[in-house]
Amino acid sequence: MIRRLPALAAVTALVVVALALPSCGGGSGDTSGTLDGVGRIPGNDFVGVATLPPDIAAEVSIPEINGAVLGAVAKGNRLLMIGDSILSSIAKRYGNEACGLLVPQGWSVALEAEAGQFVEFGLDVLDKRWNEGWDAVVIELGTNYAGSQDRYRATLEKILDRIGDKPVVLANTTVFRAPQKKVNAVVDEIFERYPNVSLLDWAAISKSPSVLSGDRIHPTPKGRVVLATAIARAAGIAPTSPGDCMKVYFQDDSRVLPDVMPGKDDTTVPPSSTVVDSTTPVAASTTLGPATTLATQTTIAAPVVTTLPPVTTVAPQTTAAPQTTTAVAPSSSAG
């Protein structure tokens, strides 16, 4: 893409320097991906740090992110994620796949997603949270489409204009019906016009076997692993750490039919509080499966269950903050 040539040229130049100076890291340990006096090589961040488990990798191909990896261009590690049921399915209230991979990579993540939401939901989230100071954004909005390309484009532009020059990963949608081609056409157009936007091709990824459920819209358990891995690779290693799975305010998934969202106990990634130290050179991979292998080669095992004497436990109550709807969307939605 013409608009991305300068950035890619700079990355190529740094990679050439790195190859010419294989011993520049100095000291002990793995120095891949760093240069003395420079830090982490941006080109190294263009290689995804998250990999699929072998049984899924045999069926699924995740293309490289089209544009910059967030960790190569973001100034900090605060990541705001905005989406509909597709993104909601990997939230902490379900399997926690998003935080399960992004937090170990150093990101402090707030995943604000609700099933059945249209593109205007992005403005609601920004109204609530943008003044908190975010360094990067992931957006997946378009599964629910009102039928007007002009409306969808104008709203997406408002969202991106509000975000400004912060790096954004924008995901397109599964083509489960003809109108989604119009949604993806707008996403492609936005990607070409906004230099801070990278494109995550979920439309291509979701064509792989076993990624989507019978409705051809929502990801299966394996599909949620694939989605989280694709996002983690698009995010890369955060420029600072530690990471955190942050408090969220938008958690109402009642707009879709029952049984569309994962079960509350349908966990595919064990919650993790272990993070990557951003001061340590990173050139390894994170694997999502029965255990999560980090760049520091620390393995997170499944939570240990300990039997305790009978006690009385009071479950904490979660109070959702009021939400503001900026536009009235059609009553029916896909996800």
C-alpha positions, 0 to 999 in steps of 0.5 A: 500500500502506497501510504504505508511504504515509509513505515515499512522502509524504516522497519526494513532498514532496522532489520537490515541493521539488526542482521548486520550486527548480530552481537549488538545485544550484549550481556547474557540471555536472548537478545533477539529483537533488540539493539543497544541504544535502540531497544526493541526492533520494530520489525521484530514486532511484525512477527506474531508472538501468539501461536495456535495449538497444533490441533487448531493450527493444522486447520487454520491459517492466520494471515499477517496483520495488514499494517502496523502491529500495535506494540510497534507503534503504541506509546503505552500498554493501555488497550481499549477493545470495542465490539459486538457479540464476536468480541464479547465471546472472548471477554472475561465473563465467558472464556477470558481468551482475550485477557488470557493472551493479551495480559501476558504480552504486557497489555492492560486490557478493557474489553467493552463489547456487547452482543447485538450492538451496531456501529454506534455502540463505539461512540457510547464506549468512547463517551464513557471511557476515552478520557481515561487515556488509552494507547491503542484500540481494537474495533470489531463492529459491523456484524449488526448492519443497518443496511446503509453504507453511508451511515456505517461509514460516517459513524466509523469515521466519527469513532476514528476521528475521536480516537485521533492518531492512536493506533487502531486494529480494525476487524472486518466481518464474516460474510454470512450474508450478502450485506456484509460485503458492503460492511467490509468494503467500508472497512477496506476504504477506512483502512486505506484512508487512515494511516493509523489503522491496521486491518485484521481480516476476520472474514478470511480467518473465519472461513477456516473449518471449525472456526464458526458455529452452525449459525455461520456467524459466531465462533466455536470454542476453537474459533474463540481461540483463533480470534484471540490469537489473531488479535494477540498477534495483531497487538504484539508485545506491549511497549510497557508492562505489567498488563492487567485485565481491567474493569469493564462497564458494558456487559449486556448480551441479552440482545441476541437469542439464547444459547448464542453466547458461550456458557458462563463456565465455557472457559478455554483459557485459564485466567492469568496474572503473569505478564511479560517484562517489557524490559526483557528482549522478546523473540519467543511465542505464546501458545494458547492451549491447555497451558499458556507459554510466555516469552519468558518461557513460564508455563501457566497451568490450569488453576489448582483446586484446593479443598477447604473446610466448609465456609460461608461465601458471599459472592460480590455484586457487580453493578454496571454503570449507566449506558448511553445510546447515541442512536436507535438501532433496528430491533433485530441483530445478528450478533 
